[in-house]
Amino acid sequence: MNSSVPNTHVLYSVEATAWLLGMPKSEVHRAIRIGALHTVRRGGVRLVPAYVLVRLLGEPLPEPSSAPPDPRHGRQGGGAR
Protein backbone atom coordinates (compact mmCIF):
# COMPACT_ATOMS: atom_id res chain seq x y z
CA MET A 1 0.00 0.00 0.00
CA ASN A 2 1.25 3.48 -0.85
CA SER A 3 1.53 5.48 2.38
CA SER A 4 1.55 8.81 0.53
CA VAL A 5 -2.11 8.41 -0.50
CA PRO A 6 -4.36 9.86 2.21
CA ASN A 7 -7.27 7.86 3.54
CA THR A 8 -10.25 9.62 2.01
CA HIS A 9 -12.71 7.78 4.24
CA VAL A 10 -11.59 9.26 7.57
CA LEU A 11 -14.37 11.19 9.31
CA TYR A 12 -14.13 13.44 12.36
CA SER A 13 -16.79 14.27 14.93
CA VAL A 14 -17.81 17.86 15.50
CA GLU A 15 -15.90 17.76 18.80
CA ALA A 16 -12.71 16.49 17.14
CA THR A 17 -13.09 19.04 14.34
CA ALA A 18 -13.43 21.86 16.87
CA TRP A 19 -10.31 20.69 18.67
CA LEU A 20 -8.32 20.39 15.43
CA LEU A 21 -9.40 23.85 14.28
CA GLY A 22 -8.91 25.38 17.73
CA MET A 23 -12.41 26.75 17.95
CA PRO A 24 -15.50 26.17 20.09
CA LYS A 25 -17.96 23.46 19.07
CA SER A 26 -20.63 26.13 18.69
CA GLU A 27 -18.59 27.77 15.91
CA VAL A 28 -18.21 24.44 14.09
CA HIS A 29 -21.97 23.88 14.37
CA ARG A 30 -22.55 27.39 13.00
CA ALA A 31 -20.19 26.75 10.07
CA ILE A 32 -22.10 23.55 9.31
CA ARG A 33 -25.46 25.32 9.59
CA ILE A 34 -24.54 28.11 7.16
CA GLY A 35 -22.92 25.68 4.72
CA ALA A 36 -19.32 26.80 5.21
CA LEU A 37 -18.23 23.37 6.46
CA HIS A 38 -19.19 20.25 4.51
CA THR A 39 -20.34 17.22 6.51
CA VAL A 40 -21.75 13.77 5.90
CA ARG A 41 -24.31 11.86 7.94
CA ARG A 42 -23.49 8.46 9.33
CA GLY A 43 -26.06 6.89 11.63
CA GLY A 44 -27.76 10.24 12.19
CA VAL A 45 -24.50 11.90 13.27
CA ARG A 46 -22.83 14.72 11.35
CA LEU A 47 -19.18 14.01 10.60
CA VAL A 48 -16.55 16.08 8.84
CA PRO A 49 -14.53 14.30 6.14
CA ALA A 50 -10.75 14.51 6.54
CA TYR A 51 -10.33 16.08 3.10
CA VAL A 52 -12.37 19.09 4.27
CA LEU A 53 -9.97 19.65 7.16
CA VAL A 54 -6.97 19.14 4.88
CA ARG A 55 -8.31 21.92 2.67
CA LEU A 56 -8.74 24.21 5.68
CA LEU A 57 -5.44 23.35 7.34
CA GLY A 58 -3.42 22.31 4.30
CA GLU A 59 -1.39 25.45 3.82
CA PRO A 60 1.14 26.00 6.60
CA LEU A 61 0.99 29.25 8.49
CA PRO A 62 3.83 31.68 7.88
CA GLU A 63 6.68 31.77 10.37
CA PRO A 64 6.50 34.78 12.72
CA SER A 65 9.60 36.30 11.10
CA SER A 66 7.96 36.13 7.67
CA ALA A 67 4.59 37.52 8.75
CA PRO A 68 3.24 40.29 6.51
CA PRO A 69 3.73 43.82 7.81
CA ASP A 70 1.03 45.16 10.05
CA PRO A 71 -0.46 48.16 8.19
CA ARG A 72 -1.42 49.84 11.48
CA HIS A 73 2.17 50.05 12.66
CA GLY A 74 4.25 49.90 9.49
CA ARG A 75 6.41 47.12 10.86
CA GLN A 76 6.49 43.33 10.75
CA GLY A 77 4.55 41.15 13.14
CA GLY A 78 2.58 43.95 14.78
CA GLY A 79 3.80 43.04 18.28
CA ALA A 80 3.73 45.38 21.25
CA ARG A 81 6.54 47.87 21.68
N, CA, C and O atoms as a GROMACS GRO file, in nm:
protein
  324
    1MET      N    1   0.084  -0.118   0.000
    1MET     CA    2   0.000   0.000   0.000
    1MET      C    3   0.088   0.124   0.000
    1MET      O    4   0.190   0.128   0.069
    2ASN      N    5   0.050   0.224  -0.076
    2ASN     CA    6   0.125   0.348  -0.085
    2ASN      C    7   0.086   0.438   0.033
    2ASN      O    8  -0.029   0.478   0.045
    3SER      N    9   0.183   0.468   0.119
    3SER     CA   10   0.153   0.548   0.238
    3SER      C   11   0.136   0.697   0.207
    3SER      O   12   0.092   0.772   0.293
    4SER      N   13   0.170   0.740   0.086
    4SER     CA   14   0.155   0.882   0.053
    4SER      C   15   0.012   0.916   0.010
    4SER      O   16  -0.021   1.034  -0.003
    5VAL      N   17  -0.071   0.816  -0.012
    5VAL     CA   18  -0.211   0.841  -0.050
    5VAL      C   19  -0.293   0.853   0.077
    5VAL      O   20  -0.299   0.759   0.155
    6PRO      N   21  -0.358   0.968   0.099
    6PRO     CA   22  -0.436   0.986   0.221
    6PRO      C   23  -0.560   0.898   0.221
    6PRO      O   24  -0.614   0.865   0.116
    7ASN      N   25  -0.604   0.862   0.339
    7ASN     CA   26  -0.727   0.786   0.354
    7ASN      C   27  -0.844   0.881   0.339
    7ASN      O   28  -0.868   0.965   0.425
    8THR      N   29  -0.916   0.869   0.229
    8THR     CA   30  -1.025   0.962   0.201
    8THR      C   31  -1.153   0.927   0.275
    8THR      O   32  -1.254   0.997   0.262
    9HIS      N   33  -1.151   0.820   0.354
    9HIS     CA   34  -1.271   0.778   0.424
    9HIS      C   35  -1.267   0.812   0.573
    9HIS      O   36  -1.355   0.769   0.648
   10VAL      N   37  -1.168   0.888   0.617
   10VAL     CA   38  -1.159   0.926   0.757
   10VAL      C   39  -1.260   1.037   0.784
   10VAL      O   40  -1.269   1.133   0.708
   11LEU      N   41  -1.335   1.022   0.892
   11LEU     CA   42  -1.437   1.119   0.932
   11LEU      C   43  -1.412   1.162   1.075
   11LEU      O   44  -1.373   1.082   1.159
   12TYR      N   45  -1.434   1.290   1.102
   12TYR     CA   46  -1.413   1.344   1.236
   12TYR      C   47  -1.544   1.394   1.294
   12TYR      O   48  -1.628   1.449   1.223
   13SER      N   49  -1.561   1.374   1.424
   13SER     CA   50  -1.679   1.426   1.493
   13SER      C   51  -1.669   1.578   1.500
   13SER      O   52  -1.564   1.637   1.474
   14VAL      N   53  -1.779   1.641   1.534
   14VAL     CA   54  -1.780   1.786   1.550
   14VAL      C   55  -1.683   1.825   1.661
   14VAL      O   56  -1.611   1.925   1.650
   15GLU      N   57  -1.679   1.747   1.768
   15GLU     CA   58  -1.590   1.776   1.880
   15GLU      C   59  -1.444   1.769   1.836
   15GLU      O   60  -1.364   1.857   1.870
   16ALA      N   61  -1.408   1.664   1.761
   16ALA     CA   62  -1.270   1.649   1.714
   16ALA      C   63  -1.236   1.760   1.615
   16ALA      O   64  -1.124   1.813   1.616
   17THR      N   65  -1.330   1.796   1.530
   17THR     CA   66  -1.309   1.904   1.434
   17THR      C   67  -1.283   2.036   1.506
   17THR      O   68  -1.193   2.111   1.469
   18ALA      N   69  -1.362   2.063   1.609
   18ALA     CA   70  -1.344   2.186   1.687
   18ALA      C   71  -1.205   2.188   1.750
   18ALA      O   72  -1.137   2.290   1.748
   19TRP      N   73  -1.163   2.076   1.804
   19TRP     CA   74  -1.031   2.069   1.866
   19TRP      C   75  -0.922   2.091   1.763
   19TRP      O   76  -0.828   2.167   1.787
   20LEU      N   77  -0.934   2.026   1.647
   20LEU     CA   78  -0.832   2.039   1.543
   20LEU      C   79  -0.824   2.182   1.489
   20LEU      O   80  -0.715   2.230   1.458
   21LEU      N   81  -0.937   2.248   1.479
   21LEU     CA   82  -0.940   2.385   1.428
   21LEU      C   83  -0.915   2.489   1.537
   21LEU      O   84  -0.897   2.607   1.507
   22GLY      N   85  -0.914   2.445   1.662
   22GLY     CA   86  -0.891   2.538   1.773
   22GLY      C   87  -1.003   2.636   1.793
   22GLY      O   88  -0.980   2.754   1.821
   23MET      N   89  -1.126   2.587   1.779
   23MET     CA   90  -1.241   2.675   1.795
   23MET      C   91  -1.348   2.604   1.877
   23MET      O   92  -1.345   2.482   1.890
   24PRO      N   93  -1.442   2.679   1.933
   24PRO     CA   94  -1.550   2.618   2.009
   24PRO      C   95  -1.641   2.532   1.921
   24PRO      O   96  -1.656   2.559   1.801
   25LYS      N   97  -1.702   2.431   1.981
   25LYS     CA   98  -1.796   2.346   1.907
   25LYS      C   99  -1.908   2.428   1.847
   25LYS      O  100  -1.956   2.398   1.738
   26SER      N  101  -1.951   2.531   1.918
   26SER     CA  102  -2.063   2.613   1.868
   26SER      C  103  -2.028   2.678   1.735
   26SER      O  104  -2.114   2.694   1.649
   27GLU      N  105  -1.901   2.716   1.717
   27GLU     CA  106  -1.859   2.777   1.591
   27GLU      C  107  -1.857   2.675   1.478
   27GLU      O  108  -1.889   2.707   1.364
   28VAL      N  109  -1.819   2.551   1.510
   28VAL     CA  110  -1.821   2.444   1.410
   28VAL      C  111  -1.965   2.416   1.370
   28VAL      O  112  -1.995   2.400   1.251
   29HIS      N  113  -2.054   2.409   1.467
   29HIS     CA  114  -2.197   2.388   1.437
   29HIS      C  115  -2.251   2.502   1.351
   29HIS      O  116  -2.330   2.478   1.259
   30ARG      N  117  -2.210   2.624   1.380
   30ARG     CA  118  -2.255   2.739   1.300
   30ARG      C  119  -2.203   2.728   1.157
   30ARG      O  120  -2.278   2.752   1.062
   31ALA      N  121  -2.077   2.690   1.140
   31ALA     CA  122  -2.019   2.675   1.007
   31ALA      C  123  -2.093   2.567   0.928
   31ALA      O  124  -2.113   2.580   0.807
   32ILE      N  125  -2.132   2.461   0.996
   32ILE     CA  126  -2.210   2.355   0.931
   32ILE      C  127  -2.347   2.409   0.891
   32ILE      O  128  -2.393   2.385   0.779
   33ARG      N  129  -2.411   2.480   0.982
   33ARG     CA  130  -2.546   2.532   0.959
   33ARG      C  131  -2.552   2.627   0.840
   33ARG      O  132  -2.646   2.623   0.762
   34ILE      N  133  -2.452   2.714   0.826
   34ILE     CA  134  -2.454   2.811   0.716
   34ILE      C  135  -2.392   2.756   0.588
   34ILE      O  136  -2.389   2.824   0.486
   35GLY      N  137  -2.344   2.632   0.593
   35GLY     CA  138  -2.292   2.568   0.472
   35GLY      C  139  -2.146   2.594   0.445
   35GLY      O  140  -2.097   2.562   0.336
   36ALA      N  141  -2.075   2.652   0.540
   36ALA     CA  142  -1.932   2.680   0.521
   36ALA      C  143  -1.844   2.558   0.547
   36ALA      O  144  -1.728   2.557   0.508
   37LEU      N  145  -1.898   2.458   0.613
   37LEU     CA  146  -1.823   2.337   0.646
   37LEU      C  147  -1.905   2.216   0.601
   37LEU      O  148  -2.014   2.191   0.652
   38HIS      N  149  -1.850   2.142   0.506
   38HIS     CA  150  -1.919   2.025   0.451
   38HIS      C  151  -1.914   1.909   0.550
   38HIS      O  152  -1.811   1.882   0.611
   39THR      N  153  -2.027   1.841   0.566
   39THR     CA  154  -2.034   1.722   0.651
   39THR      C  155  -2.106   1.611   0.578
   39THR      O  156  -2.168   1.632   0.474
   40VAL      N  157  -2.098   1.492   0.636
   40VAL     CA  158  -2.175   1.377   0.590
   40VAL      C  159  -2.249   1.321   0.711
   40VAL      O  160  -2.208   1.343   0.825
   41ARG      N  161  -2.356   1.249   0.684
   41ARG     CA  162  -2.431   1.186   0.794
   41ARG      C  163  -2.403   1.037   0.796
   41ARG      O  164  -2.412   0.969   0.694
   42ARG      N  165  -2.369   0.989   0.912
   42ARG     CA  166  -2.349   0.846   0.933
   42ARG      C  167  -2.424   0.809   1.060
   42ARG      O  168  -2.387   0.852   1.169
   43GLY      N  169  -2.528   0.730   1.046
   43GLY     CA  170  -2.606   0.689   1.163
   43GLY      C  171  -2.671   0.807   1.234
   43GLY      O  172  -2.684   0.805   1.357
   44GLY      N  173  -2.711   0.909   1.159
   44GLY     CA  174  -2.776   1.024   1.219
   44GLY      C  175  -2.681   1.124   1.282
   44GLY      O  176  -2.726   1.221   1.344
   45VAL      N  177  -2.550   1.102   1.268
   45VAL     CA  178  -2.450   1.190   1.327
   45VAL      C  179  -2.378   1.265   1.216
   45VAL      O  180  -2.342   1.205   1.114
   46ARG      N  181  -2.358   1.394   1.234
   46ARG     CA  182  -2.283   1.472   1.135
   46ARG      C  183  -2.134   1.454   1.160
   46ARG      O  184  -2.086   1.469   1.272
   47LEU      N  185  -2.062   1.421   1.053
   47LEU     CA  186  -1.918   1.401   1.060
   47LEU      C  187  -1.851   1.481   0.950
   47LEU      O  188  -1.907   1.502   0.843
   48VAL      N  189  -1.730   1.526   0.979
   48VAL     CA  190  -1.655   1.608   0.884
   48VAL      C  191  -1.550   1.519   0.818
   48VAL      O  192  -1.466   1.461   0.886
   49PRO      N  193  -1.554   1.508   0.684
   49PRO     CA  194  -1.453   1.430   0.614
   49PRO      C  195  -1.313   1.491   0.630
   49PRO      O  196  -1.298   1.613   0.637
   50ALA      N  197  -1.213   1.405   0.636
   50ALA     CA  198  -1.075   1.451   0.654
   50ALA      C  199  -1.033   1.547   0.544
   50ALA      O  200  -0.961   1.643   0.570
   51TYR      N  201  -1.077   1.521   0.420
   51TYR     CA  202  -1.032   1.608   0.310
   51TYR      C  203  -1.078   1.753   0.329
   51TYR      O  204  -1.013   1.845   0.281
   52VAL      N  205  -1.190   1.773   0.400
   52VAL     CA  206  -1.237   1.909   0.427
   52VAL      C  207  -1.139   1.979   0.520
   52VAL      O  208  -1.105   2.096   0.501
   53LEU      N  209  -1.093   1.906   0.622
   53LEU     CA  210  -0.997   1.965   0.716
   53LEU      C  211  -0.862   1.987   0.650
   53LEU      O  212  -0.793   2.084   0.680
   54VAL      N  213  -0.823   1.896   0.560
   54VAL     CA  214  -0.697   1.914   0.488
   54VAL      C  215  -0.703   2.042   0.406
   54VAL      O  216  -0.604   2.116   0.399
   55ARG      N  217  -0.816   2.068   0.344
   55ARG     CA  218  -0.831   2.192   0.267
   55ARG      C  219  -0.820   2.315   0.357
   55ARG      O  220  -0.759   2.415   0.319
   56LEU      N  221  -0.878   2.307   0.476
   56LEU     CA  222  -0.874   2.421   0.568
   56LEU      C  223  -0.736   2.440   0.631
   56LEU      O  224  -0.690   2.552   0.650
   57LEU      N  225  -0.671   2.329   0.662
   57LEU     CA  226  -0.544   2.335   0.734
   57LEU      C  227  -0.424   2.307   0.646
   57LEU      O  228  -0.310   2.310   0.693
   58GLY      N  229  -0.448   2.278   0.518
   58GLY     CA  230  -0.342   2.231   0.430
   58GLY      C  231  -0.226   2.324   0.412
   58GLY      O  232  -0.112   2.278   0.408
   59GLU      N  233  -0.250   2.454   0.402
   59GLU     CA  234  -0.139   2.545   0.382
   59GLU      C  235  -0.080   2.583   0.517
   59GLU      O  236  -0.152   2.627   0.606
   60PRO      N  237   0.052   2.565   0.531
   60PRO     CA  238   0.114   2.600   0.660
   60PRO      C  239   0.107   2.750   0.685
   60PRO      O  240   0.109   2.830   0.592
   61LEU      N  241   0.099   2.784   0.811
   61LEU     CA  242   0.099   2.925   0.849
   61LEU      C  243   0.239   2.982   0.833
   61LEU      O  244   0.337   2.910   0.849
   62PRO      N  245   0.249   3.110   0.802
   62PRO     CA  246   0.383   3.168   0.788
   62PRO      C  247   0.455   3.172   0.922
   62PRO      O  248   0.392   3.183   1.028
   63GLU      N  249   0.586   3.163   0.916
   63GLU     CA  250   0.668   3.177   1.037
   63GLU      C  251   0.653   3.320   1.088
   63GLU      O  252   0.632   3.411   1.008
   64PRO      N  253   0.664   3.341   1.218
   64PRO     CA  254   0.650   3.478   1.272
   64PRO      C  255   0.744   3.578   1.205
   64PRO      O  256   0.706   3.693   1.185
   65SER      N  257   0.865   3.537   1.171
   65SER     CA  258   0.960   3.630   1.110
   65SER      C  259   0.920   3.667   0.968
   65SER      O  260   0.965   3.769   0.916
   66SER      N  261   0.837   3.584   0.904
   66SER     CA  262   0.796   3.613   0.766
   66SER      C  263   0.652   3.661   0.758
   66SER      O  264   0.592   3.661   0.651
   67ALA      N  265   0.596   3.703   0.872
   67ALA     CA  266   0.459   3.752   0.875
   67ALA      C  267   0.450   3.881   0.795
   67ALA      O  268   0.545   3.960   0.795
   68PRO      N  269   0.338   3.904   0.728
   68PRO     CA  270   0.324   4.029   0.651
   68PRO      C  271   0.327   4.149   0.745
   68PRO      O  272   0.290   4.137   0.862
   69PRO      N  273   0.369   4.263   0.696
   69PRO     CA  274   0.373   4.382   0.781
   69PRO      C  275   0.234   4.420   0.829
   69PRO      O  276   0.135   4.403   0.757
   70ASP      N  277   0.229   4.470   0.948
   70ASP     CA  278   0.103   4.516   1.005
   70ASP      C  279   0.080   4.658   0.956
   70ASP      O  280   0.157   4.748   0.991
   71PRO      N  281  -0.025   4.682   0.875
   71PRO     CA  282  -0.046   4.816   0.819
   71PRO      C  283  -0.072   4.923   0.924
   71PRO      O  284  -0.053   5.041   0.896
   72ARG      N  285  -0.115   4.885   1.043
   72ARG     CA  286  -0.142   4.984   1.148
   72ARG      C  287  -0.015   5.042   1.206
   72ARG      O  288  -0.014   5.155   1.255
   73HIS      N  289   0.094   4.963   1.200
   73HIS     CA  290   0.217   5.005   1.266
   73HIS      C  291   0.333   5.024   1.169
   73HIS      O  292   0.436   5.081   1.206
   74GLY      N  293   0.320   4.976   1.045
   74GLY     CA  294   0.425   4.990   0.949
   74GLY      C  295   0.548   4.907   0.980
   74GLY      O  296   0.658   4.940   0.936
   75ARG      N  297   0.529   4.800   1.056
   75ARG     CA  298   0.641   4.712   1.086
   75ARG      C  299   0.593   4.568   1.084
   75ARG      O  300   0.473   4.544   1.082
   76GLN      N  301   0.686   4.473   1.085
   76GLN     CA  302   0.649   4.333   1.075
   76GLN      C  303   0.598   4.279   1.207
   76GLN      O  304   0.642   4.320   1.314
   77GLY      N  305   0.503   4.185   1.196
   77GLY     CA  306   0.455   4.115   1.314
   77GLY      C  307   0.350   4.189   1.394
   77GLY      O  308   0.259   4.125   1.446
   78GLY      N  309   0.359   4.319   1.406
   78GLY     CA  310   0.258   4.396   1.478
   78GLY      C  311   0.260   4.376   1.628
   78GLY      O  312   0.160   4.404   1.694
   79GLY      N  313   0.372   4.328   1.684
   79GLY     CA  314   0.380   4.304   1.828
   79GLY      C  315   0.384   4.434   1.907
   79GLY      O  316   0.399   4.542   1.851
   80ALA      N  317   0.370   4.421   2.037
   80ALA     CA  318   0.373   4.538   2.125
   80ALA      C  319   0.514   4.594   2.132
   80ALA      O  320   0.612   4.522   2.116
   81ARG      N  321   0.523   4.723   2.155
   81ARG     CA  322   0.654   4.787   2.168
   81ARG      C  323   0.706   4.777   2.307
   81ARG      O  324   0.815   4.826   2.336
   0.00000   0.00000   0.00000
